[in-house]
Amino acid sequence: MTDRIAVHGASGSGKSTLARTLSARLGLPYTELDALFHRPGWTDLPTEECRARVAEVVAGDRWVVDGNYDQVRDLVWARAEVVVVLALPRWTVMRQVLARTVRRGATRQELWNGNRESLRNLVTPDADRNIVLWSWRTLDRYHDQVPAEVRAGAPHARLEVLHDRAAAARLVEELAAGR
């Protein structure tokens, strides 16, 4: 049975949805790195504090972690048995991230620590505030660069590069069956 899984992908690719599904199906504790990293007012957790908190999570015997934070990647990958990279087509990710952002902005959904997405951010050219633009600019790295980094940085882990939702569903079933 697989007990430690890391999930990566562009914003809006479905990594949190997949990670929550894996957590529920496999009975593994789930940690969303965004919830650790984004403090109130969208301030970032200092790197050393973030590393300490993530180190506590991944010291456990069983977990699913989702997120793309380079500053903790070594900690997560050192213990991961499976690293999943969502490398979905651009149109799929853009549709998902746009719909999610509009829904969150319109409903004023709280994300982490009191933070909310703003519909106003959809029109800013600042990729640090516009999650759709951020996703557009970072998406390509999940097709080639991140899988290569996993192969180099976590050669002990099983790498799964998924290109569609059907592949994600198959992986959930495989892992639930102990394969």
SVG drawing of the C-alpha trace seen along z (x, -y; Angstrom):
<svg xmlns="http://www.w3.org/2000/svg" viewBox="-22 -45 41 49">
<polyline fill="none" stroke="black" stroke-width="0.4" points="0.0,0.0 1.1,-3.5 1.3,-5.7 3.0,-9.0 1.9,-10.9 2.9,-14.3 0.7,-16.0 1.9,-18.8 0.4,-20.8 -0.4,-24.2 -2.9,-26.4 -6.3,-25.1 -5.1,-21.7 -7.1,-19.8 -4.2,-19.0 -6.2,-19.7 -9.2,-17.8 -7.0,-14.8 -5.2,-15.0 -8.4,-15.1 -9.8,-12.2 -6.6,-10.2 -6.8,-11.1 -10.4,-9.9 -10.0,-6.7 -6.7,-5.7 -7.5,-7.0 -4.4,-9.2 -4.1,-12.6 -4.2,-15.5 -2.2,-18.7 -2.6,-21.5 0.6,-23.5 -1.3,-26.7 -3.1,-26.5 0.3,-26.5 2.0,-29.1 -0.7,-31.8 -1.1,-33.7 -3.8,-36.3 -3.7,-39.2 -1.9,-36.9 1.4,-37.3 3.8,-34.5 5.0,-32.2 8.8,-32.8 10.7,-30.0 12.3,-28.5 9.0,-28.3 7.3,-26.8 10.1,-24.2 9.7,-23.3 5.9,-22.9 6.2,-20.8 9.0,-18.7 6.5,-17.8 3.9,-16.8 6.2,-14.6 7.8,-13.0 4.6,-11.1 4.2,-7.6 1.1,-8.4 0.1,-11.5 -1.0,-13.2 0.6,-16.6 -0.4,-18.9 1.5,-22.0 4.3,-23.4 6.5,-25.2 10.2,-24.9 11.4,-25.8 10.0,-22.6 10.1,-20.3 13.2,-18.5 11.5,-17.6 8.4,-16.3 10.1,-14.3 12.6,-12.8 9.8,-10.9 7.3,-10.5 6.6,-7.0 4.6,-8.4 4.9,-11.8 2.0,-12.8 2.4,-15.6 -0.8,-16.9 0.2,-17.8 -3.2,-18.6 -3.8,-20.4 -3.7,-24.2 -7.4,-24.6 -8.5,-22.3 -6.5,-24.0 -7.5,-27.5 -11.2,-26.6 -10.9,-25.1 -8.9,-27.9 -11.1,-30.6 -14.3,-28.9 -12.9,-28.4 -11.6,-31.9 -14.9,-33.4 -16.9,-31.2 -14.6,-31.9 -14.6,-35.7 -18.4,-35.9 -19.2,-33.9 -16.4,-35.5 -15.3,-32.0 -12.7,-31.9 -9.6,-30.0 -7.0,-30.0 -6.6,-32.0 -9.3,-34.5 -8.0,-35.1 -10.3,-35.4 -9.8,-35.7 -11.0,-39.0 -12.7,-39.3 -10.7,-42.5 -7.5,-40.3 -8.8,-38.8 -8.1,-42.0 -4.7,-42.8 -1.6,-42.1 0.3,-41.2 0.8,-37.4 1.4,-37.5 -2.3,-38.6 -4.0,-37.2 -4.1,-33.4 -5.3,-32.8 -2.3,-34.6 0.0,-32.9 -1.3,-29.5 -0.9,-30.4 2.7,-31.4 3.7,-28.3 1.7,-25.6 4.3,-24.4 6.8,-23.4 4.5,-20.6 4.8,-18.8 8.6,-18.4 10.5,-20.3 8.8,-19.1 8.8,-15.4 12.5,-15.7 13.1,-17.3 11.2,-14.5 13.3,-11.9 16.5,-13.6 15.3,-14.7 13.3,-11.7 14.6,-8.7 13.2,-6.3 9.6,-7.5 7.1,-6.3 6.4,-9.1 3.0,-9.4 2.5,-12.1 -1.2,-12.5 -2.6,-14.1 -6.3,-14.0 -9.0,-13.4 -9.5,-9.8 -5.8,-9.0 -6.3,-10.6 -9.3,-8.4 -7.4,-5.3 -4.5,-6.2 -6.9,-6.6 -8.3,-3.1 -4.9,-1.6 -3.6,-2.9 -6.8,-2.0 -6.3,1.6 -2.7,1.6 -1.0,1.4"/>
</svg>
